[in-house]
Amino acid sequence: MVVRTIVHFEIPADDIRRLAGFYRKVFGWKFARAGIPGLDYWRITTGPPGRSVGGGMFRRSSPNERPRNFVCVDRIDRTIAAFLAAGGTEVTGKMEVPGMGYSFIGEDPEGNVIALWEPTPARPPGRSTGRAARRPRRRATR
């Protein structure tokens, strides 16, 4: 069972470097380019690992884009259905973040942006990601 808590935040920016400088000066946050092809996205480190929530900053794509918090859920499809049934609306439908998980962005009944996040389950150490390679059987020689 996943604890439903805020695990990530994102801040849109018209000038990422300028806004990153602001947060660096005010809070001491650290910024690093994420290296995602075709996306100007920066990871934000707000404090020590395990004791802080990390975030991201991206180039604003519309004037009405606002910061958003990501809440971790264990079953995103079920949570999306509950979110919509309770009066929330969809902003961006369920999307896969390859190798990381799934996201959904919506607005609550008051128009506040909230995002859902279901991480991809971690693989046990030493487990293969694909089909096991078959080794040729040795023929018994007599």
C-alpha atoms as one frame of an Amber mdcrd trajectory, in Angstrom:
protein
   0.000   0.000   0.000   1.390   3.368  -1.018   1.068   6.254   1.413  -0.837
   8.962  -0.404   1.460  11.897   0.121   3.102  14.587  -1.981   6.221  13.088
  -3.551   7.144  15.640  -6.227   6.299  19.171  -7.332   6.715  21.094 -10.580
   7.074  24.797 -11.268   6.462  26.266 -14.737   8.762  29.121 -15.794   9.074
  31.541 -18.670  12.814  31.918 -17.945  14.060  28.778 -16.211  17.565  30.057
 -15.446  16.263  33.296 -13.928  13.633  31.559 -11.786  16.099  28.837 -10.725
  18.443  31.643  -9.599  15.636  33.117  -7.507  14.927  29.820  -5.694  18.657
  29.133  -5.320  19.184  32.523  -3.613  16.085  32.362  -1.420  16.072  28.678
  -0.351  19.432  27.251  -1.417  17.764  24.757  -3.775  19.951  22.999  -6.348
  19.052  22.641 -10.027  20.325  20.200 -12.639  19.265  19.743 -16.237  17.371
  16.445 -16.534  18.635  15.610 -20.033  15.225  14.586 -21.380  15.340  14.790
 -25.201  13.060  17.496 -26.574  12.168  18.882 -23.129  13.805  21.734 -21.227
  13.287  20.193 -17.779  15.381  20.752 -14.660  15.406  18.608 -11.507  15.183
  20.458  -8.202  16.853  19.236  -5.015  15.357  20.991  -1.992  17.359  19.303
   0.768  18.965  16.081   1.993  17.816  12.806   0.380  15.062  11.118   2.371
  14.269  14.320   4.248  12.940  16.512   1.450  10.609  16.492  -1.530  12.242
  16.868  -4.928  10.784  18.709  -7.835  11.167  19.901 -11.361  11.033  23.099
 -13.354   9.963  23.274 -16.982   9.304  25.842 -19.668   5.761  27.173 -19.340
   3.615  26.105 -22.306   0.573  28.320 -21.600   0.020  31.529 -19.629  -2.390
  29.801 -17.217  -0.002  26.976 -16.275   0.505  26.847 -12.515   2.690  24.900
 -10.063   1.445  21.415  -9.210   2.016  18.800  -6.533   2.187  15.080  -7.322
   0.475  12.687  -4.916   1.742   9.090  -4.944  -1.010   6.477  -5.419  -0.886
   2.701  -5.687  -3.506   2.299  -8.442  -3.666   5.301 -10.711  -6.621   4.113
 -12.817  -8.777   3.579  -9.732  -7.679   6.922  -8.259  -8.413   8.768 -11.530
 -11.928   7.306 -11.515 -12.455   8.392  -7.879 -10.994  11.847  -8.640 -13.389
  12.398 -11.552 -16.393  10.906  -9.717 -15.798  13.297  -6.800 -15.978  16.330
  -9.102 -12.407  16.728 -10.314 -11.668  17.415 -13.976  -8.928  16.157 -16.277
  -6.218  18.543 -17.468  -3.769  15.970 -18.884  -4.820  12.330 -19.134  -2.802
   9.395 -17.886   0.703   9.414 -19.375   3.610   7.031 -19.040   6.990   8.362
 -17.976   9.134   5.563 -19.437  10.942   3.548 -16.802   9.539   5.643 -13.960
   5.748   5.428 -13.737   2.450   7.037 -14.743   1.064  10.524 -14.173  -2.308
  12.247 -14.438  -2.955  15.973 -13.984  -6.335  17.336 -12.964  -8.109  20.162
 -11.204 -10.044  19.779  -7.983 -13.607  21.236  -7.812 -12.138  24.672  -6.859
  -9.772  24.772  -9.868  -6.554  23.856  -8.008  -4.138  21.760 -10.064  -3.168
  18.399  -8.546  -1.277  15.523 -10.132  -1.357  11.796  -9.431   1.736   9.602
  -9.631   2.012   5.800  -9.713   5.645   4.662  -9.752   6.692   1.667 -11.793
   7.258  -1.228  -9.377  10.911  -1.753  -8.540  12.433  -4.992  -9.799  14.068
  -7.241  -7.228  17.889  -7.098  -7.428  19.433  -9.526  -9.877  16.227 -10.063
 -11.849  16.282  -9.785 -15.611  14.074  -7.233 -17.335  13.342  -9.445 -20.314
  12.927 -13.081 -21.162  15.626 -15.299 -19.851  18.019 -16.410 -22.518  17.761
 -20.112 -23.189  20.970 -22.003 -22.961  21.418 -24.769 -25.471  21.084 -28.168
 -23.881  24.157 -30.314 -24.006  23.757 -33.706 -25.481  24.930 -36.511 -23.342
  27.929 -38.230 -24.862  28.618 -41.897 -24.371
